[in-house]
Amino acid sequence: MTVLIRKYKLPSGQSKEDRITEQDRIERYLGMFDRNDLKQIQAGQKVTIDKDEWQLLP
């Protein structure tokens, strides 16, 4: 099962982590990445966009 992990900080400074396992939601989120970021995330690397850190794990 593929998992998309999103790490981000709230305005209060608290760190949060979302683990997205639903395939349709993963595909929607991957649609917002540009081509280079998409290649990196599909390779399992961490990608940072607007202070959010994303990682796709198989």
N, C-alpha and C positions, 0 to 999 in steps of 0.2 A: 504494500500500500504506500502510495506517495504522500508525503507530508510537506506542506509549505509552512515555514516558520517565519513569523513577522515579530521583530522586537522593536519596541518604540517606548518613548518616554511621555508621560502625561504632563500637562502644564504644571502640576504640583511637584514634578521631579521624580515621581515614582516610575520605575521601569515595569513594563508589561510585556508579555509574550503571548501571541496567538498561535495555535497549531491548527492549521486548516487541513482537513482530511477529505472533504467532499470534492470529488473530481470536477464538477461543474464550477464550483467557486474557485478552485485552483486555476482553471482555464481562464476565467474572467480576470483574475488578478494578473496572470501572465500576459494578458492582452495589453496591459498598461506599460509594460517594459519596452524600451527601444531595442533594436536588433542586437546591439553589443551586450547590453545588460541581460537580455534573454539567453544569449549563448553562454554567458558566465553562470547564470542561475541554473541552467539545464546541466551544466558541468558539475554542479554541486557547490559552487563557490558562493560566498556571501556577497550580496549586492546592497549598497546603501543608496536610497532614494529619499530625498527630503527628510533626513534624520531617521528614517526607518530602515532597519536592516532586515533583509529577506534572504532566505535560504531554502532550497528545494532538496529534500532528502528522499531517496528511493525507498 
